[in-house]
Amino acid sequence: MLKVDALNQYYGGSHILRDISFTAPIGQTTCLLGRNGVGKSTLLKCLMGQIPARSGEIVWQGKRLNNTAPHQRVAQAVAYVPQGREVFARLTVEENLKMGLARFSGKTGRDIPDFVYQMFPVLADMKHRRGGDLSGGQQQQLAIGRALVSQPKLLILDEPTEGIQPSIIKQIGEVIRQLAQRGDMAILLVEQYYDFAEQLADQYLVMSRGEIIRQGRGEDMAKEGVRELLAI
């Protein structure tokens, strides 16, 4: 599992993350909810090594990650789908997907796994089109597909529903559900869209002002008033 223990981060004199602690087990979807500006994306950047944590521990499958570089975390079967998708606009869909094979660098004969095209058929249909020519929803599918080609054991998704149409949100939700049901991957989903998170969460976390203020089982989100917490 992923274990985060007493994580703290600052920007200048501002205390952005305050003693963040949680676990994200393999075989479950852990949903992290909160409004804009509460520290969710900062937390993910700490998990991926893009910014260092000031204090606390990040442990993945028993290994402490704090002092490892982002590419070393990718090599530990960790994949990250950033907010805003960040596809390579001038590269084709197929070339974008092959960029996700980076953790296998130095090993020849690696191909894009068939299951990626099975989960996102539009990527197979458009694999020779440039990433910049895709719609926002198609780019989001491409970003998730690019993360999946490395066959991660920990998949981190930063607001995958942002700015995309409902039909593709539904498709992405079904993919996340299928991945969780396989039982070999921990999924950490950061989301503002309550209804999407409630459908997928095995466990939930709510952040406010850099702290986790509520956590519990996904099936209890409605009765524990999580929707109201996001509106405050």
Secondary structure as UniProt FT lines:
FT   STRAND          2..11
FT   TURN            12..13
FT   STRAND          14..24
FT   TURN            26..27
FT   STRAND          29..33
FT   TURN            36..37
FT   HELIX           40..47
FT   TURN            48..49
FT   STRAND          55..60
FT   TURN            61..62
FT   STRAND          63..64
FT   TURN            66..67
FT   HELIX           70..75
FT   TURN            76..77
FT   STRAND          78..81
FT   TURN            83..84
FT   TURN            89..90
FT   HELIX           93..99
FT   HELIX           100..104
FT   TURN            105..106
FT   HELIX           114..119
FT   HELIX           121..125
FT   TURN            126..128
FT   HELIX           131..133
FT   HELIX           136..148
FT   TURN            149..150
FT   STRAND          154..158
FT   TURN            160..163
FT   HELIX           166..182
FT   STRAND          186..191
FT   HELIX           194..200
FT   STRAND          203..208
FT   TURN            209..210
FT   STRAND          211..217
FT   HELIX           218..220
FT   TURN            221..225
FT   HELIX           226..231
//
